[in-house]
Amino acid sequence: MGALLRYGAGFVFDSPLLQVLFCNVLGTLILALIFEASAHIHSHVKRLVSTGFCGGLSTFATFSKDSVLALQAGDYFTFWANAALNFGLCAGVFLLVNIIADSYRQERDALRRRRVKMLFNKHARAKKSDKKGGGK
Amino acid sequence: MNADALLYVASVGLGGGLGSVVRAIISERFDANAHNLPCGTFVANMLASLLLGAIYAGVRLGVFHACAGLFLSAGFCASLSTFSTLAGQIVLLAKQKRRRASAGYALLTFAGGLILFYLGDLLFSMLAL
């Protein structure tokens, strides 16, 4: 499925460089989302999407080919821009999703702690008033 | 959609499925090791670059039919290699404070991919001529 989507993207983008860049970034984005949500997803589904779909969508070999062709044509700007954009954007997307997920988890945990504390205080108050009632 | 286009799509899809399965096997076998370095993904990427170099030469020299070329290059090799897992592993290694391992992995994969593609192209051209 990923390979077919990548092939289909070739008809949308004029340049094969843009096609590969788009597919790599999209594949990384989906992989990062799967990775962060892995606790809630069945391992078979996780493998299907991460190894199957994302792996088929993103490609390293075609990236190597484009880089070598740019080098052979003496087009050093394309070579470096392509390498920097692919590595930078993909690593950036993964890191960004990771940071967002981390801050979400922190907020959720803080909320949970507050709720537990509130329940605990409520329980303690109820116990206290029970004791008072029993003493009389 | 005419018959030719359907054949191309089928070639890419079948090749892609096969490449993904081979990479899944390789990374399952080698990714979890003592040094916690993603050797399996590295091997899959290098293998795919070498193969793609050879196939690129084959297509250029007219050894392969267009369909076989698509099946092998856009399908098999492109799916055997992966950029998403590579980017994820680089970021995760860097987050574990293993900056040198992360930078080394990225550089080695990048340089290795270039060299192996070139080698594959060269070797196949020499063998075919």
Interface residues (C-beta under 8 A of the other chain):
Chain A: M1 G2 A3 L4 R6 Y7 N24 G27 T28 I30 L31 A32 F35 R47 S50 T51 G52 C54 G55 G56 L57 S58 T59 F60 A61 T62 F63 S64 K65 S67 V68 L71 A83 N86 F87 C90 A91 V93 F94 L95 N98
Chain B: Y8 V9 V12 G13 G15 G16 G17 G19 S20 R23 A24 S27 N45 A48 S49 L51 L52 G53 Y56 S73 A74 G75 C77 A78 S79 L80 S81 T82 F83 S84 T85 L86 A87 G88 I90 V91 K95 A106 T109 F110 G113 L114 L116 F117 Y118 D121
